[in-house]
Amino acid sequence: MSERKKAEPMGRRDFFRKAGLGAGAAGAVAVALSKTPAKAAVAGGKAAGGKGYRETRHVKKYYELARF
């Protein structure tokens, strides 16, 4: 007959090891089940509608006060 181990409380290291493996597995499943393809970045850093970064008056004032 085989000997059975007593049910020991889970230690802190075992808990974090199992939690890390579970999180990694959940992430892999989420990526695998993702139905939307990733969108490529627009070249030049500007969006298609032309709504990119603009150095407006208040932005220039911030830079002046922050000494950038």
One Martini backbone bead per residue (centre of mass of N, CA, C, O) as a GRO file, in nm:
protein
   68
    1MET     BB    1   0.099   0.034   0.017
    2SER     BB    2   0.048   0.366   0.008
    3GLU     BB    3   0.150   0.669   0.105
    4ARG     BB    4   0.009   0.944   0.257
    5LYS     BB    5  -0.015   1.268   0.257
    6LYS     BB    6  -0.042   1.531   0.431
    7ALA     BB    7  -0.221   1.811   0.463
    8GLU     BB    8  -0.065   2.098   0.374
    9PRO     BB    9   0.000   2.402   0.398
   10MET     BB   10   0.042   2.660   0.201
   11GLY     BB   11   0.297   2.827   0.105
   12ARG     BB   12   0.421   3.116  -0.009
   13ARG     BB   13   0.586   3.004  -0.247
   14ASP     BB   14   0.366   2.825  -0.366
   15PHE     BB   15   0.162   3.044  -0.416
   16PHE     BB   16   0.334   3.221  -0.615
   17ARG     BB   17   0.389   3.001  -0.819
   18LYS     BB   18   0.088   2.939  -0.889
   19ALA     BB   19   0.005   3.228  -0.960
   20GLY     BB   20   0.203   3.269  -1.195
   21LEU     BB   21   0.105   3.032  -1.369
   22GLY     BB   22  -0.190   3.127  -1.388
   23ALA     BB   23  -0.137   3.403  -1.522
   24GLY     BB   24   0.008   3.295  -1.771
   25ALA     BB   25  -0.224   3.119  -1.872
   26ALA     BB   26  -0.435   3.344  -1.895
   27GLY     BB   27  -0.278   3.512  -2.103
   28ALA     BB   28  -0.261   3.295  -2.324
   29VAL     BB   29  -0.566   3.264  -2.359
   30ALA     BB   30  -0.632   3.559  -2.430
   31VAL     BB   31  -0.461   3.566  -2.687
   32ALA     BB   32  -0.592   3.322  -2.831
   33LEU     BB   33  -0.898   3.458  -2.811
   34SER     BB   34  -0.833   3.682  -2.983
   35LYS     BB   35  -1.013   3.848  -3.254
   36THR     BB   36  -0.841   4.101  -3.280
   37PRO     BB   37  -0.633   4.264  -3.463
   38ALA     BB   38  -0.359   4.431  -3.483
   39LYS     BB   39  -0.258   4.758  -3.507
   40ALA     BB   40  -0.084   4.965  -3.687
   41ALA     BB   41   0.122   5.210  -3.695
   42VAL     BB   42   0.149   5.529  -3.784
   43ALA     BB   43   0.329   5.701  -3.980
   44GLY     BB   44   0.478   5.981  -3.807
   45GLY     BB   45   0.264   5.992  -3.549
   46LYS     BB   46  -0.001   6.029  -3.712
   47ALA     BB   47  -0.310   6.045  -3.762
   48ALA     BB   48  -0.542   6.030  -4.011
   49GLY     BB   49  -0.689   6.313  -3.907
   50GLY     BB   50  -0.451   6.511  -3.784
   51LYS     BB   51  -0.436   6.435  -3.454
   52GLY     BB   52  -0.177   6.547  -3.323
   53TYR     BB   53   0.077   6.703  -3.215
   54ARG     BB   54   0.054   7.027  -3.047
   55GLU     BB   55   0.202   7.351  -3.013
   56THR     BB   56   0.062   7.536  -2.803
   57ARG     BB   57   0.040   7.794  -2.595
   58HIS     BB   58   0.014   7.622  -2.328
   59VAL     BB   59   0.255   7.437  -2.391
   60LYS     BB   60   0.472   7.656  -2.408
   61LYS     BB   61   0.428   7.757  -2.118
   62TYR     BB   62   0.504   7.496  -1.980
   63TYR     BB   63   0.792   7.477  -2.090
   64GLU     BB   64   0.885   7.743  -1.970
   65LEU     BB   65   0.826   7.665  -1.666
   66ALA     BB   66   0.989   7.375  -1.689
   67ARG     BB   67   1.246   7.393  -1.871
   68PHE     BB   68   1.254   7.247  -2.184
   0.00000   0.00000   0.00000
